[in-house]
Protein backbone atom coordinates (compact mmCIF):
# COMPACT_ATOMS: atom_id res chain seq x y z
CA UNK A 1 0.00 0.00 0.00
CA UNK A 2 1.43 3.34 -1.05
CA UNK A 3 1.53 6.30 1.34
CA UNK A 4 -1.23 8.00 -0.67
CA UNK A 5 -3.43 4.91 -0.48
CA UNK A 6 -2.70 4.61 3.24
CA UNK A 7 -3.74 8.25 3.80
CA UNK A 8 -6.94 7.77 1.80
CA UNK A 9 -7.74 4.64 3.79
CA UNK A 10 -7.12 6.47 7.07
CA UNK A 11 -9.48 9.28 5.98
CA UNK A 12 -12.16 6.74 5.07
CA UNK A 13 -11.83 5.10 8.48
CA UNK A 14 -12.09 8.47 10.25
CA UNK A 15 -15.25 9.30 8.27
CA UNK A 16 -16.81 5.93 9.05
CA UNK A 17 -16.09 6.39 12.74
CA UNK A 18 -17.50 9.91 12.63
CA UNK A 19 -20.77 8.63 11.11
CA UNK A 20 -21.10 5.93 13.78
CA UNK A 21 -20.25 8.46 16.46
CA UNK A 22 -22.80 10.87 14.98
CA UNK A 23 -25.65 8.42 15.57
CA UNK A 24 -24.53 7.82 19.14
CA UNK A 25 -24.15 11.55 19.75
CA UNK A 26 -27.62 12.25 18.42
CA UNK A 27 -29.11 9.70 20.83
CA UNK A 28 -27.13 11.16 23.73
CA UNK A 29 -28.17 14.67 22.71
CA UNK A 30 -31.85 13.63 22.68
CA UNK A 31 -31.50 12.14 26.17
CA UNK A 32 -29.70 15.26 27.40
CA UNK A 33 -32.48 17.45 25.98
CA UNK A 34 -35.09 15.36 27.79
CA UNK A 35 -33.14 15.58 31.04
CA UNK A 36 -32.77 19.34 30.61
CA UNK A 37 -36.52 19.66 30.04
CA UNK A 38 -37.34 17.56 33.11
CA UNK A 39 -34.99 19.66 35.25
CA UNK A 40 -36.52 22.85 33.89
CA UNK A 41 -40.05 21.62 34.63
CA UNK A 42 -39.08 20.54 38.15
CA UNK A 43 -37.55 23.97 38.73
CA UNK A 44 -40.62 25.71 37.36
CA UNK A 45 -42.97 23.61 39.49
CA UNK A 46 -41.38 24.63 42.79
CA UNK A 47 -43.97 26.39 44.94
CA UNK A 48 -43.60 30.07 45.68
CA UNK A 49 -42.59 29.40 49.29
CA UNK A 50 -39.95 26.76 48.51
CA UNK A 51 -36.88 26.81 50.72
CA UNK A 52 -33.67 28.33 49.46
CA UNK A 53 -32.04 24.88 49.54
CA UNK A 54 -34.70 23.38 47.25
CA UNK A 55 -34.44 26.31 44.85
CA UNK A 56 -30.64 26.16 44.82
CA UNK A 57 -30.66 22.39 44.25
CA UNK A 58 -33.18 22.68 41.41
CA UNK A 59 -31.15 25.46 39.81
CA UNK A 60 -27.96 23.39 40.09
CA UNK A 61 -29.60 20.33 38.48
CA UNK A 62 -31.00 22.46 35.67
CA UNK A 63 -27.66 24.22 35.11
CA UNK A 64 -25.77 20.91 35.03
CA UNK A 65 -28.26 19.46 32.53
CA UNK A 66 -27.92 22.55 30.31
CA UNK A 67 -24.12 22.39 30.38
CA UNK A 68 -24.16 18.68 29.47
CA UNK A 69 -26.51 19.40 26.57
CA UNK A 70 -24.30 22.26 25.35
CA UNK A 71 -21.17 20.09 25.47
CA UNK A 72 -22.86 17.34 23.45
CA UNK A 73 -24.28 19.84 20.94
CA UNK A 74 -20.81 21.31 20.37
CA UNK A 75 -19.30 17.86 19.95
CA UNK A 76 -22.05 16.88 17.51
CA UNK A 77 -21.44 20.04 15.48
CA UNK A 78 -17.71 19.29 15.34
CA UNK A 79 -18.28 15.70 14.17
CA UNK A 80 -20.86 16.87 11.61
CA UNK A 81 -18.32 19.38 10.26
CA UNK A 82 -15.72 16.60 9.85
CA UNK A 83 -18.20 14.43 7.95
CA UNK A 84 -19.36 17.36 5.80
CA UNK A 85 -15.78 18.47 5.05
CA UNK A 86 -14.78 14.98 3.98
CA UNK A 87 -17.89 14.75 1.78
CA UNK A 88 -18.66 11.15 2.60
The first five atom37 places (N, CA, C, CB, O) and aatype in JSON, in Angstrom:
{
  "aatype": [20, 20, 20, 20, 20, 20, 20, 20, 20, 20, 20, 20, 20, 20, 20, 20, 20, 20, 20, 20, 20, 20, 20, 20, 20, 20, 20, 20, 20, 20, 20, 20, 20, 20, 20, 20, 20, 20, 20, 20, 20, 20, 20, 20, 20, 20, 20, 20, 20, 20, 20, 20, 20, 20, 20, 20, 20, 20, 20, 20, 20, 20, 20, 20, 20, 20, 20, 20, 20, 20, 20, 20, 20, 20, 20, 20, 20, 20, 20, 20, 20, 20, 20, 20, 20, 20, 20, 20],
  "atom_mask": [
    [1, 1, 1, 1, 1],
    [1, 1, 1, 1, 1],
    [1, 1, 1, 1, 1],
    [1, 1, 1, 1, 1],
    [1, 1, 1, 1, 1],
    [1, 1, 1, 1, 1],
    [1, 1, 1, 1, 1],
    [1, 1, 1, 1, 1],
    [1, 1, 1, 1, 1],
    [1, 1, 1, 1, 1],
    [1, 1, 1, 1, 1],
    [1, 1, 1, 1, 1],
    [1, 1, 1, 1, 1],
    [1, 1, 1, 1, 1],
    [1, 1, 1, 1, 1],
    [1, 1, 1, 1, 1],
    [1, 1, 1, 1, 1],
    [1, 1, 1, 1, 1],
    [1, 1, 1, 1, 1],
    [1, 1, 1, 1, 1],
    [1, 1, 1, 1, 1],
    [1, 1, 1, 1, 1],
    [1, 1, 1, 1, 1],
    [1, 1, 1, 1, 1],
    [1, 1, 1, 1, 1],
    [1, 1, 1, 1, 1],
    [1, 1, 1, 1, 1],
    [1, 1, 1, 1, 1],
    [1, 1, 1, 1, 1],
    [1, 1, 1, 1, 1],
    [1, 1, 1, 1, 1],
    [1, 1, 1, 1, 1],
    [1, 1, 1, 1, 1],
    [1, 1, 1, 1, 1],
    [1, 1, 1, 1, 1],
    [1, 1, 1, 1, 1],
    [1, 1, 1, 1, 1],
    [1, 1, 1, 1, 1],
    [1, 1, 1, 1, 1],
    [1, 1, 1, 1, 1],
    [1, 1, 1, 1, 1],
    [1, 1, 1, 1, 1],
    [1, 1, 1, 1, 1],
    [1, 1, 1, 1, 1],
    [1, 1, 1, 1, 1],
    [1, 1, 1, 1, 1],
    [1, 1, 1, 1, 1],
    [1, 1, 1, 1, 1],
    [1, 1, 1, 1, 1],
    [1, 1, 1, 1, 1],
    [1, 1, 1, 1, 1],
    [1, 1, 1, 1, 1],
    [1, 1, 1, 1, 1],
    [1, 1, 1, 1, 1],
    [1, 1, 1, 1, 1],
    [1, 1, 1, 1, 1],
    [1, 1, 1, 1, 1],
    [1, 1, 1, 1, 1],
    [1, 1, 1, 1, 1],
    [1, 1, 1, 1, 1],
    [1, 1, 1, 1, 1],
    [1, 1, 1, 1, 1],
    [1, 1, 1, 1, 1],
    [1, 1, 1, 1, 1],
    [1, 1, 1, 1, 1],
    [1, 1, 1, 1, 1],
    [1, 1, 1, 1, 1],
    [1, 1, 1, 1, 1],
    [1, 1, 1, 1, 1],
    [1, 1, 1, 1, 1],
    [1, 1, 1, 1, 1],
    [1, 1, 1, 1, 1],
    [1, 1, 1, 1, 1],
    [1, 1, 1, 1, 1],
    [1, 1, 1, 1, 1],
    [1, 1, 1, 1, 1],
    [1, 1, 1, 1, 1],
    [1, 1, 1, 1, 1],
    [1, 1, 1, 1, 1],
    [1, 1, 1, 1, 1],
    [1, 1, 1, 1, 1],
    [1, 1, 1, 1, 1],
    [1, 1, 1, 1, 1],
    [1, 1, 1, 1, 1],
    [1, 1, 1, 1, 1],
    [1, 1, 1, 1, 1],
    [1, 1, 1, 1, 1],
    [1, 1, 1, 1, 1]
  ],
  "atom_positions": [
    [[0.86, -1.18, 0.0], [0.0, 0.0, 0.0], [0.9, 1.24, 0.0], [-0.97, 0.0, 1.23], [1.79, 1.38, 0.83]],
    [[0.63, 2.12, -0.95], [1.43, 3.34, -1.05], [1.03, 4.32, 0.05], [1.27, 3.99, -2.44], [-0.05, 4.19, 0.63]],
    [[1.88, 5.3, 0.33], [1.53, 6.3, 1.34], [0.23, 7.05, 1.0], [2.66, 7.3, 1.49], [-0.54, 7.38, 1.91]],
    [[-0.01, 7.31, -0.26], [-1.23, 8.0, -0.67], [-2.45, 7.12, -0.4], [-1.17, 8.38, -2.17], [-3.47, 7.59, 0.11]],
    [[-2.34, 5.84, -0.74], [-3.43, 4.91, -0.48], [-3.67, 4.75, 1.02], [-3.14, 3.54, -1.1], [-4.82, 4.66, 1.47]],
    [[-2.59, 4.73, 1.79], [-2.7, 4.61, 3.24], [-3.41, 5.83, 3.82], [-1.32, 4.44, 3.87], [-4.25, 5.69, 4.72]],
    [[-3.09, 7.02, 3.32], [-3.74, 8.25, 3.8], [-5.22, 8.26, 3.43], [-3.03, 9.49, 3.2], [-6.06, 8.65, 4.24]],
    [[-5.54, 7.83, 2.22], [-6.94, 7.77, 1.8], [-7.72, 6.78, 2.65], [-7.04, 7.39, 0.31], [-8.86, 7.04, 3.04]],
    [[-7.09, 5.64, 2.94], [-7.74, 4.64, 3.79], [-7.97, 5.2, 5.19], [-6.89, 3.34, 3.85], [-9.04, 5.01, 5.78]],
    [[-6.99, 5.89, 5.73], [-7.12, 6.47, 7.07], [-8.26, 7.49, 7.1], [-5.8, 7.15, 7.51], [-9.03, 7.53, 8.07]],
    [[-8.39, 8.3, 6.06], [-9.48, 9.28, 5.98], [-10.84, 8.58, 5.92], [-9.3, 10.19, 4.74], [-11.8, 9.02, 6.56]],
    [[-10.91, 7.49, 5.17], [-12.16, 6.74, 5.07], [-12.54, 6.15, 6.43], [-12.04, 5.62, 4.01], [-13.72, 6.13, 6.8]],
    [[-11.56, 5.67, 7.16], [-11.83, 5.1, 8.48], [-12.32, 6.19, 9.43], [-10.56, 4.42, 9.04], [-13.26, 5.97, 10.18]],
    [[-11.68, 7.36, 9.39], [-12.09, 8.47, 10.25], [-13.53, 8.87, 9.93], [-11.14, 9.69, 10.07], [-14.32, 9.11, 10.85]],
    [[-13.88, 8.94, 8.66], [-15.25, 9.3, 8.27], [-16.25, 8.26, 8.73], [-15.34, 9.47, 6.75], [-17.33, 8.61, 9.21]],
    [[-15.91, 6.99, 8.61], [-16.81, 5.93, 9.05], [-17.04, 6.01, 10.56], [-16.25, 4.55, 8.66], [-18.16, 5.86, 11.03]],
    [[-15.97, 6.24, 11.29], [-16.09, 6.39, 12.74], [-16.92, 7.61, 13.1], [-14.71, 6.48, 13.4], [-17.71, 7.58, 14.05]],
    [[-16.74, 8.69, 12.36], [-17.5, 9.91, 12.63], [-18.99, 9.67, 12.41], [-17.01, 11.05, 11.73], [-19.82, 10.17, 13.18]],
    [[-19.34, 8.91, 11.36], [-20.77, 8.63, 11.11], [-21.36, 7.78, 12.22], [-20.95, 7.92, 9.76], [-22.48, 8.04, 12.66]],
    [[-20.62, 6.76, 12.68], [-21.1, 5.93, 13.78], [-21.24, 6.77, 15.03], [-20.14, 4.73, 14.02], [-22.23, 6.67, 15.75]],
    [[-20.24, 7.59, 15.29], [-20.25, 8.46, 16.46], [-21.41, 9.45, 16.37], [-18.91, 9.22, 16.58], [-22.02, 9.79, 17.39]],
    [[-21.71, 9.91, 15.17], [-22.8, 10.87, 14.98], [-24.12, 10.3, 15.46], [-22.9, 11.29, 13.5], [-24.89, 10.99, 16.14]],
    [[-24.41, 9.05, 15.12], [-25.65, 8.42, 15.57], [-25.71, 8.32, 17.09], [-25.79, 7.03, 14.96], [-26.74, 8.59, 17.7]],
    [[-24.6, 7.92, 17.68], [-24.53, 7.82, 19.14], [-24.69, 9.2, 19.78], [-23.2, 7.18, 19.58], [-25.39, 9.35, 20.78]],
    [[-24.05, 10.19, 19.21], [-24.15, 11.55, 19.75], [-25.57, 12.08, 19.66], [-23.2, 12.49, 19.01], [-26.05, 12.77, 20.56]],
    [[-26.25, 11.78, 18.57], [-27.62, 12.25, 18.42], [-28.53, 11.63, 19.47], [-28.15, 11.93, 17.01], [-29.41, 12.3, 20.01]],
    [[-28.32, 10.34, 19.77], [-29.11, 9.7, 20.83], [-28.8, 10.33, 22.19], [-28.83, 8.18, 20.88], [-29.71, 10.6, 22.97]],
    [[-27.52, 10.54, 22.47], [-27.13, 11.16, 23.73], [-27.67, 12.59, 23.83], [-25.6, 11.17, 23.88], [-28.09, 13.02, 24.91]],
    [[-27.67, 13.29, 22.73], [-28.17, 14.67, 22.71], [-29.68, 14.69, 22.98], [-27.87, 15.34, 21.36], [-30.16, 15.56, 23.7]],
    [[-30.41, 13.73, 22.41], [-31.85, 13.63, 22.68], [-32.11, 13.37, 24.17], [-32.47, 12.51, 21.84], [-32.98, 14.0, 24.78]],
    [[-31.34, 12.43, 24.74], [-31.5, 12.14, 26.17], [-31.16, 13.36, 27.01], [-30.61, 10.94, 26.57], [-31.85, 13.65, 27.99]],
    [[-30.1, 14.07, 26.65], [-29.7, 15.26, 27.4], [-30.78, 16.34, 27.31], [-28.36, 15.81, 26.88], [-31.04, 17.05, 28.28]],
    [[-31.41, 16.47, 26.14], [-32.48, 17.45, 25.98], [-33.68, 17.09, 26.86], [-32.92, 17.55, 24.5], [-34.3, 17.96, 27.47]],
    [[-33.99, 15.79, 26.93], [-35.09, 15.36, 27.79], [-34.77, 15.62, 29.26], [-35.38, 13.86, 27.57], [-35.63, 16.07, 30.02]],
    [[-33.54, 15.34, 29.65], [-33.14, 15.58, 31.04], [-33.18, 17.07, 31.36], [-31.73, 15.02, 31.29], [-33.62, 17.47, 32.44]],
    [[-32.74, 17.89, 30.42], [-32.77, 19.34, 30.61], [-34.21, 19.83, 30.76], [-32.08, 20.06, 29.42], [-34.49, 20.7, 31.58]],
    [[-35.12, 19.27, 29.96], [-36.52, 19.66, 30.04], [-37.14, 19.24, 31.38], [-37.31, 19.04, 28.88], [-37.89, 20.0, 31.99]],
    [[-36.82, 18.02, 31.81], [-37.34, 17.56, 33.11], [-36.83, 18.44, 34.24], [-36.94, 16.1, 33.36], [-37.6, 18.79, 35.15]],
    [[-35.56, 18.8, 34.2], [-34.99, 19.66, 35.25], [-35.63, 21.04, 35.21], [-33.47, 19.78, 35.09], [-35.88, 21.64, 36.26]],
    [[-35.88, 21.54, 34.03], [-36.52, 22.85, 33.89], [-37.95, 22.81, 34.45], [-36.53, 23.29, 32.42], [-38.37, 23.73, 35.14]],
    [[-38.68, 21.75, 34.13], [-40.05, 21.62, 34.63], [-40.08, 21.49, 36.15], [-40.73, 20.41, 33.99], [-40.93, 22.08, 36.81]],
    [[-39.14, 20.71, 36.69], [-39.08, 20.54, 38.15], [-38.77, 21.89, 38.81], [-38.01, 19.49, 38.54], [-39.33, 22.21, 39.86]],
    [[-37.91, 22.64, 38.21], [-37.55, 23.97, 38.73], [-38.75, 24.91, 38.67], [-36.36, 24.57, 37.93], [-39.03, 25.66, 39.6]],
    [[-39.45, 24.84, 37.55], [-40.62, 25.71, 37.36], [-41.76, 25.35, 38.31], [-41.11, 25.61, 35.92], [-42.53, 26.22, 38.72]],
    [[-41.87, 24.07, 38.66], [-42.97, 23.61, 39.49], [-42.75, 23.83, 40.99], [-43.21, 22.15, 39.24], [-43.62, 23.51, 41.8]],
    [[-41.6, 24.37, 41.36], [-41.38, 24.63, 42.79], [-42.41, 25.66, 43.27], [-39.93, 25.15, 43.05], [-42.68, 26.64, 42.58]],
    [[-42.99, 25.43, 44.44], [-43.97, 26.39, 44.94], [-43.32, 27.71, 45.32], [-44.71, 25.81, 46.15], [-42.11, 27.78, 45.53]],
    [[-44.12, 28.74, 45.39], [-43.6, 30.07, 45.68], [-42.85, 30.13, 47.01], [-44.74, 31.07, 45.69], [-41.9, 30.91, 47.13]],
    [[-43.24, 29.35, 47.98], [-42.59, 29.4, 49.29], [-41.51, 28.35, 49.48], [-43.62, 29.25, 50.35], [-41.18, 28.02, 50.62]],
    [[-40.96, 27.82, 48.4], [-39.95, 26.76, 48.51], [-38.71, 27.29, 49.23], [-39.57, 26.22, 47.11], [-38.36, 28.46, 49.11]],
    [[-38.07, 26.4, 49.97], [-36.88, 26.81, 50.72], [-35.75, 27.16, 49.76], [-36.44, 25.69, 51.68], [-35.72, 26.74, 48.6]],
    [[-34.82, 27.93, 50.28], [-33.67, 28.33, 49.46], [-32.88, 27.1, 49.03], [-32.76, 29.31, 50.24], [-32.36, 27.07, 47.91]],
    [[-32.78, 26.09, 49.88], [-32.04, 24.88, 49.54], [-32.68, 24.15, 48.36], [-31.97, 23.95, 50.75], [-31.98, 23.68, 47.46]],
    [[-34.01, 24.05, 48.36], [-34.7, 23.38, 47.25], [-34.52, 24.16, 45.96], [-36.2, 23.21, 47.55], [-34.29, 23.57, 44.9]],
    [[-34.62, 25.47, 46.04], [-34.44, 26.31, 44.85], [-33.01, 26.19, 44.32], [-34.78, 27.79, 45.16], [-32.8, 26.04, 43.12]],
    [[-32.04, 26.26, 45.22], [-30.64, 26.16, 44.82], [-30.34, 24.81, 44.2], [-29.71, 26.4, 46.02], [-29.64, 24.72, 43.18]],
    [[-30.87, 23.74, 44.8], [-30.66, 22.39, 44.25], [-31.29, 22.25, 42.87], [-31.23, 21.32, 45.21], [-30.69, 21.68, 41.97]],
    [[-32.5, 22.76, 42.71], [-33.18, 22.68, 41.41], [-32.41, 23.48, 40.36], [-34.63, 23.21, 41.52], [-32.26, 23.03, 39.22]],
    [[-31.93, 24.65, 40.74], [-31.15, 25.46, 39.81], [-29.85, 24.75, 39.41], [-30.83, 26.83, 40.43], [-29.44, 24.79, 38.25]],
    [[-29.21, 24.1, 40.38], [-27.96, 23.39, 40.09], [-28.21, 22.22, 39.15], [-27.31, 22.89, 41.39], [-27.43, 22.0, 38.22]],
    [[-29.29, 21.45, 39.38], [-29.6, 20.33, 38.48], [-29.91, 20.82, 37.07], [-30.79, 19.52, 39.03], [-29.47, 20.22, 36.09]],
    [[-30.66, 21.91, 36.98], [-31.0, 22.46, 35.67], [-29.74, 22.97, 34.96], [-32.02, 23.61, 35.82], [-29.55, 22.71, 33.77]],
    [[-28.88, 23.68, 35.69], [-27.66, 24.22, 35.11], [-26.74, 23.09, 34.62], [-26.92, 25.1, 36.13], [-26.17, 23.18, 33.53]],
    [[-26.6, 22.05, 35.41], [-25.77, 20.91, 35.03], [-26.32, 20.23, 33.77], [-25.68, 19.89, 36.18], [-25.55, 19.86, 32.88]],
    [[-27.63, 20.07, 33.71], [-28.26, 19.46, 32.53], [-28.04, 20.32, 31.29], [-29.76, 19.24, 32.77], [-27.78, 19.8, 30.21]],
    [[-28.15, 21.64, 31.45], [-27.92, 22.55, 30.31], [-26.48, 22.49, 29.83], [-28.28, 23.99, 30.7], [-26.23, 22.48, 28.62]],
    [[-25.53, 22.46, 30.76], [-24.12, 22.39, 30.38], [-23.8, 21.08, 29.66], [-23.23, 22.52, 31.62], [-23.05, 21.08, 28.68]],
    [[-24.38, 19.97, 30.13], [-24.16, 18.68, 29.47], [-24.72, 18.71, 28.05], [-24.8, 17.53, 30.28], [-24.09, 18.22, 27.12]],
    [[-25.91, 19.29, 27.9], [-26.51, 19.4, 26.57], [-25.63, 20.25, 25.66], [-27.93, 20.01, 26.68], [-25.4, 19.88, 24.51]],
    [[-25.15, 21.37, 26.16], [-24.3, 22.26, 25.35], [-23.01, 21.57, 24.91], [-23.97, 23.53, 26.13], [-22.57, 21.73, 23.77]],
    [[-22.4, 20.81, 25.83], [-21.17, 20.09, 25.47], [-21.44, 19.08, 24.36], [-20.58, 19.38, 26.7], [-20.67, 18.98, 23.4]],
    [[-22.53, 18.32, 24.48], [-22.86, 17.34, 23.45], [-23.21, 18.0, 22.12], [-24.03, 16.46, 23.91], [-22.84, 17.51, 21.06]],
    [[-23.93, 19.12, 22.17], [-24.28, 19.84, 20.94], [-23.03, 20.34, 20.23], [-25.23, 21.02, 21.25], [-22.95, 20.28, 19.0]],
    [[-22.07, 20.83, 20.98], [-20.81, 21.31, 20.37], [-20.05, 20.15, 19.75], [-19.92, 22.02, 21.44], [-19.52, 20.27, 18.64]],
    [[-19.99, 19.03, 20.47], [-19.3, 17.86, 19.95], [-19.98, 17.34, 18.69], [-19.25, 16.75, 21.0], [-19.31, 16.98, 17.72]],
    [[-21.31, 17.31, 18.69], [-22.05, 16.88, 17.51], [-21.76, 17.79, 16.32], [-23.56, 16.85, 17.8], [-21.57, 17.32, 15.19]],
    [[-21.73, 19.09, 16.56], [-21.44, 20.04, 15.48], [-20.04, 19.82, 14.93], [-21.6, 21.49, 15.98], [-19.83, 19.91, 13.72]],
    [[-19.08, 19.54, 15.8], [-17.71, 19.29, 15.34], [-17.62, 18.03, 14.5], [-16.75, 19.19, 16.53], [-16.96, 18.02, 13.46]],
    [[-18.29, 16.96, 14.94], [-18.28, 15.7, 14.17], [-18.99, 15.9, 12.84], [-18.94, 14.55, 14.98], [-18.52, 15.42, 11.81]],
    [[-20.12, 16.6, 12.85], [-20.86, 16.87, 11.61], [-19.97, 17.64, 10.63], [-22.15, 17.67, 11.91], [-19.99, 17.36, 9.43]],
    [[-19.21, 18.59, 11.14], [-18.32, 19.38, 10.26], [-17.24, 18.47, 9.64], [-17.64, 20.53, 11.07], [-16.9, 18.65, 8.47]],
    [[-16.73, 17.52, 10.39], [-15.72, 16.6, 9.85], [-16.34, 15.78, 8.72], [-15.16, 15.66, 10.96], [-15.75, 15.64, 7.65]],
    [[-17.53, 15.24, 8.97], [-18.2, 14.43, 7.95], [-18.51, 15.27, 6.72], [-19.5, 13.8, 8.52], [-18.3, 14.83, 5.59]],
    [[-19.01, 16.48, 6.92], [-19.36, 17.36, 5.8], [-18.1, 17.73, 5.0], [-20.07, 18.64, 6.32], [-18.12, 17.73, 3.77]],
    [[-17.03, 18.06, 5.72], [-15.78, 18.47, 5.05], [-15.21, 17.34, 4.2], [-14.75, 18.92, 6.09], [-14.68, 17.57, 3.12]],
    [[-15.32, 16.12, 4.72], [-14.78, 14.98, 3.98], [-15.69, 14.59, 2.81], [-14.58, 13.78, 4.91], [-15.25, 13.92, 1.87]],
    [[-16.96, 15.0, 2.88], [-17.89, 14.75, 1.78], [-18.25, 13.29, 1.6], [-17.3, 15.25, 0.51], [-18.44, 12.82, 0.48]],
    [[-18.34, 12.58, 2.72], [-18.66, 11.15, 2.6], [-19.84, 10.8, 3.43], [-17.48, 10.3, 3.01], [-20.26, 9.65, 3.46]]
  ]
}
